[in-house]
Amino acid sequence: MTGLIEVNETWCKKLGYTRDEAMAHSAVELGVWADPKERQRFIAKLKETRSLHEYEAKFRRKDGELLDTIVSAELVEVDGNSRLLIVWHDITERVKAER
């Protein structure tokens, strides 16, 4: 997987990065996945199925704070190139309330 191609304003706000910072680095370089091994498991499953939904993972903000997330992803073809489309939701407050 290569670097980020696009992020929206909510991605930047939730993770604490500017759009320019996001576009200059990959999610791995930014350390978005709190546990790199979890990211590896996620990518391996995604390569098998080409689609994952409601995968729970922890993301790390720029300031180091951890977010509980639910991630859905699809491997798609765009102009003959394989791309990863990811949508995630911050469920940190819900997880705190459940505890």
C-alpha positions in Angstrom: 0.0 0.0 0.0 1.3 3.5 -0.8 0.8 6.9 0.8 -2.5 8.7 1.4 -4.2 10.1 -1.7 -6.9 12.0 -0.1 -8.2 12.7 3.4 -11.3 14.8 4.4 -11.5 17.5 7.0 -12.9 15.2 9.7 -9.9 12.9 9.2 -7.6 15.8 9.9 -9.6 17.1 12.8 -9.9 13.7 14.5 -6.3 12.7 14.1 -4.8 16.2 14.6 -2.9 16.4 11.3 -3.1 19.1 8.6 -4.0 18.0 5.1 -0.5 18.9 4.0 1.0 16.6 6.7 -1.3 13.8 5.7 -0.5 14.1 2.0 3.2 14.2 2.6 3.2 10.8 4.5 1.6 7.4 4.6 -0.6 6.3 7.5 2.4 4.0 8.5 4.8 6.9 8.6 2.3 9.0 10.6 1.8 6.1 13.0 -2.0 6.2 12.7 -2.4 2.5 13.6 -1.6 2.3 17.3 -0.5 -1.3 16.8 1.5 -2.0 13.6 0.8 -5.7 13.9 -2.9 -5.0 14.0 -2.6 -3.1 10.7 -0.7 -6.0 9.2 -3.6 -8.4 10.2 -6.1 -5.9 8.8 -4.2 -5.7 5.4 -3.8 -9.5 5.2 -7.5 -10.0 5.7 -8.3 -7.3 3.3 -6.1 -8.9 0.6 -7.9 -12.2 1.1 -11.4 -10.8 1.0 -11.0 -7.4 -0.8 -13.6 -6.0 1.6 -13.7 -5.7 5.4 -16.5 -4.1 7.5 -16.7 -3.1 11.1 -13.1 -4.0 12.0 -12.3 -2.6 15.4 -8.9 -1.0 15.8 -7.1 1.7 17.8 -5.7 4.7 16.0 -3.2 7.1 17.4 -3.7 10.9 17.1 -0.7 13.2 16.4 -0.7 14.1 20.1 -0.5 10.4 21.1 -4.0 10.0 22.3 -5.6 6.7 21.3 -9.0 6.5 19.5 -11.2 3.4 19.4 -12.4 3.0 15.8 -14.5 0.9 13.6 -13.0 0.6 10.2 -14.5 -0.5 6.9 -12.4 -0.9 3.7 -12.7 -1.9 0.1 -9.9 -2.6 -2.4 -11.1 -0.9 -5.6 -9.6 -0.3 -9.1 -9.2 3.3 -10.2 -7.8 4.0 -13.6 -6.2 0.6 -13.6 -4.6 1.0 -10.2 -5.5 -0.8 -7.0 -6.6 1.7 -4.3 -7.8 1.2 -0.8 -10.9 3.1 0.2 -11.2 3.4 4.0 -14.0 4.8 6.1 -13.7 4.8 9.9 -15.7 6.0 12.8 -14.5 7.2 16.1 -16.2 5.1 18.8 -14.0 6.2 21.7 -16.9 7.8 23.7 -19.1 4.8 23.2 -16.3 2.4 24.4 -15.7 4.6 27.5 -19.5 4.6 28.3 -19.6 0.8 27.9 -16.7 0.4 30.4 
